[in-house]
């Protein structure tokens, strides 16, 4: 008898994406950028009259340049937040924060006086926290809070310097209040962004766990397929050869087993689909390989001709059918008669393998016997939409129901 070696099939390796996800954090960053730009737009409308009224006290170049630089850079992140790539948005946010500090530091260089009237604020002193909020997703947290502190301190100093009669003892409380007030909003944005990053990390971990579970399941499925083939083909061939010798039936069984091992090793036919008649031919071949006298009774229901069966599904059904017949031949008794009924419909296939033999008690089957647990139940469980059910009792024969639904 010819021999062949077959390597165990290698399951596809499923690995998670190497690059971390940023969907949630990017979404929050976009929302913050749009909120910041909306704030800059609102402050531009509210404070433009104050900036114009203060312009005569400044060098001629300062007001138009600073207004354009501060508000223009503040409006840019929101506009760029609609792009797929978030890098331009983040760069613009950093530019907006930097432009605000440059505006504050340049104020003493352009200030000419006279002092502002009591009750009128330096317009830059009204939104230092908004400029710091711009870089919540761009700079490290410590840099953002450093920007907040520097911005609040410098604008309050500039505001007090612009008022000749401002009580100097209120400078420190005003700075403290400004820092605390702005920190509430900046801190909330930091926590929102942190939540997004945690969600992204959790999503990455979940996808990695799912991929690892899928890989483990793929390995288990391949091992079960290989175990079933060893039991159905190799062990059955050797057992038949030991009992019957070199008969034509044993030769056919050996040829079929070698062909299955070669197909398993080469991975052929994994993308094939069978039509109704092709699947029925496969079932007939599987049945006659085991018992040449068995007849396949076929019932074609409405839409049966349109059914398409994945190749792996058809092979699994035919292998389970063959194992059910093989078990019947071994254990039902010499006087038992066997039948195979196949019903094909638009939605799927149902197979019944029945005999009127001895039957058995399923609970009494030893754990090391793999014919039912692996070659029938296990094989059908691997199929999406597959199922197997065995009806038997001592002295009552055996009925093996195999089914697959395409829905």
Beta strands, then each sheet from edge to edge (+ up, - down):
strand 1: 273-275
strand 2: 296-300
strand 3: 308-310
strand 4: 338-344
strand 5: 348-355
strand 6: 386-392
strand 7: 398-405
sheet 1: 1+ 3-
sheet 2: 2+ 4+ 5- 7+ 6-
end
